[in-house]
Amino acid sequence: MADLSVTVNGLKMPNPFVIGSGPPGTNANVIAKAFDEGWGGVIAKTISLDASKVINVAPRYARLRADESREIYGWQNIELISDRDFDTWLDEFRMLKEKYPDRILIASIMEEYNKDAWVEIVERTQETGVDAFELNFSCPHGLPERKMGAAMGQDPEMLEEVCGWVNGAAKIPVWAKMTPNVTHIETPARAALRAGCEGIAAINTILCVMGVDLETLRPEPTVEGYTVPGGYSCKAVRPIALRMVMELGTMMFGGGSGKPISDNGEMPVKGEYPDRSLSAIGGAETGGDAAQFILLGANTVQVCTGVMKHGYKLVKKLNEELEAFMDKHGFSTVEEFRGHSLRYFTTHAELVRRQAEVKSKERAEREGVVTKDAAWEGEKFVEQSERLSRN
Ligand SMILES: Cc1cc2nc3c(=O)[nH]c(=O)nc-3n(C[C@H](O)[C@H](O)[C@H](O)COP(=O)(O)O)c2cc1C
């Protein structure tokens, strides 16, 4: 039977499923519930030294549903970091570590661009016995105005300096959580790794506007008639998260991206940080989703919106589905297949070369597949599009 347990930066977890920072880790009560249900670890809601500056609004979520099934697949939030007092959080971290000494509790922290503040939040928080830090360089709304969150994550120089301050003070592993609202996510990730962070977490939410109400003509979520762009999460972001995890996995551990693949299975791109860790986040709701992130290099998989939709019991289903995937392929540990699929990314020129070797033009035409743009026909347009699709 497959063994789901993982050890990441020395942290032992019964499974790779971690609660992502947000409402599902927002106080000791719900964190205890997550541990009781069997989550591998919990990343608490992001905290800062001075919670009095954090003022939330309501409503602060807007959701996108499928037309017929009404299933929620997109979720926007304009929620800020925790509005709970820093000292209360320290008490709760202490209490949780006493009650669950062998469970992994990670503090998510965020501060302004000020060395003393970062050193203070690191030193005071780690005294409670938390197992690791996640640095929130990625919240896309509300906090960038104070040069916090994504504003810091979009500035690799500042990010490297701040990670240096944190790593100078931290005695426990540090993960840097990346914003997807950048062109090349490897650039800020490299800055964090250069500064000594043990791991990268990605992605946070994608900056979005959920929609405009066609009755009131007001954008959603409407707060007293007005709104701000927010952060997009849930199933709809998974393909973007997979792409970014692939880019980070290739950079850190090696892979095929950007170079022709050799047939002897050797990775053409050498990993720059093979001993660091990668925590994948973004739209994971099934064991199969998690398996895909692990195949692209992830050591752990975080779930935030999925818990808001399905509750804490979701972890049982995640475990069963991941175990079934591993049994089917004969993988006995997560490490056995981690990063396996990175080798199958290559250049477009290489795809053309490989296809030319195996597929003649005549065969493609026989199958009715469009090979030249002149072959598109108005009457058959949808059918032709379908024939070019993989599923
Ligand atoms: C309502 C809400 C609040 C969030 N708050 C935080 C936060 O305080 N700190 C943080 O690092 N990420 C926060 N996130 C981002 C999530 O941790 C996660 O990166 C993102 O939602 C994508 O994963 P998901 O699709 O599993 O939710 C929040 C997400 C949501 C939906």
The ligand as a Tripos MOL2 file, in Angstrom:
@<TRIPOS>MOLECULE
LIG
   31    33     1     0     0
SMALL
NO_CHARGES

@<TRIPOS>ATOM
      1 C1        -10.6840   34.2240    1.3170 C.3       1 LIG1
      2 C2         -9.2120   34.0110    1.1040 C.ar      1 LIG1
      3 C3         -8.3060   34.5770    2.0000 C.ar      1 LIG1
      4 C4         -6.9350   34.3770    1.8180 C.ar      1 LIG1
      5 N1         -6.0450   34.8960    2.7150 N.ar      1 LIG1
      6 C5         -4.7110   34.6520    2.5720 C.ar      1 LIG1
      7 C6         -3.7880   35.1000    3.5530 C.ar      1 LIG1
      8 O1         -4.1270   35.6760    4.5750 O.2       1 LIG1
      9 N2         -2.4680   34.8480    3.3320 N.ar      1 LIG1
     10 C7         -2.0150   34.1760    2.2300 C.ar      1 LIG1
     11 O2         -0.7960   33.9580    2.0860 O.2       1 LIG1
     12 N3         -2.8910   33.7210    1.2890 N.ar      1 LIG1
     13 C8         -4.2070   33.9380    1.4440 C.ar      1 LIG1
     14 N4         -5.0940   33.4530    0.5060 N.ar      1 LIG1
     15 C9         -4.5760   32.7480   -0.6840 C.3       1 LIG1
     16 C10        -4.5840   31.2300   -0.5260 C.3       1 LIG1
     17 O3         -3.7530   30.7920    0.5190 O.3       1 LIG1
     18 C11        -4.1350   30.5440   -1.8390 C.3       1 LIG1
     19 O4         -2.8110   30.9410   -2.1440 O.3       1 LIG1
     20 C12        -5.0250   30.8790   -3.0320 C.3       1 LIG1
     21 O5         -6.3610   31.0680   -2.6490 O.3       1 LIG1
     22 C13        -4.9910   29.7860   -4.1200 C.3       1 LIG1
     23 O6         -5.2990   28.5010   -3.6000 O.3       1 LIG1
     24 P1         -6.8020   27.8690   -3.5660 P.3       1 LIG1
     25 O7         -7.3260   27.8750   -4.9670 O.co2     1 LIG1
     26 O8         -6.6020   26.4980   -2.9860 O.co2     1 LIG1
     27 O9         -7.5850   28.7480   -2.6640 O.co2     1 LIG1
     28 C14        -6.4700   33.6190    0.6960 C.ar      1 LIG1
     29 C15        -7.3970   33.0610   -0.1860 C.ar      1 LIG1
     30 C16        -8.7640   33.2330    0.0090 C.ar      1 LIG1
     31 C17        -9.7270   32.5990   -0.9530 C.3       1 LIG1
@<TRIPOS>BOND
     1     1     2 1
     2     2     3 ar
     3     2    30 ar
     4     3     4 ar
     5     4     5 ar
     6     4    28 ar
     7     5     6 ar
     8     6     7 ar
     9     6    13 1
    10     7     8 2
    11     7     9 ar
    12     9    10 ar
    13    10    11 2
    14    10    12 ar
    15    12    13 ar
    16    13    14 ar
    17    14    15 1
    18    14    28 ar
    19    15    16 1
    20    16    17 1
    21    16    18 1
    22    18    19 1
    23    18    20 1
    24    20    21 1
    25    20    22 1
    26    22    23 1
    27    23    24 1
    28    24    25 2
    29    24    26 1
    30    24    27 1
    31    28    29 ar
    32    29    30 ar
    33    30    31 1
@<TRIPOS>SUBSTRUCTURE
     1 LIG1         1 GROUP 0 **** ****
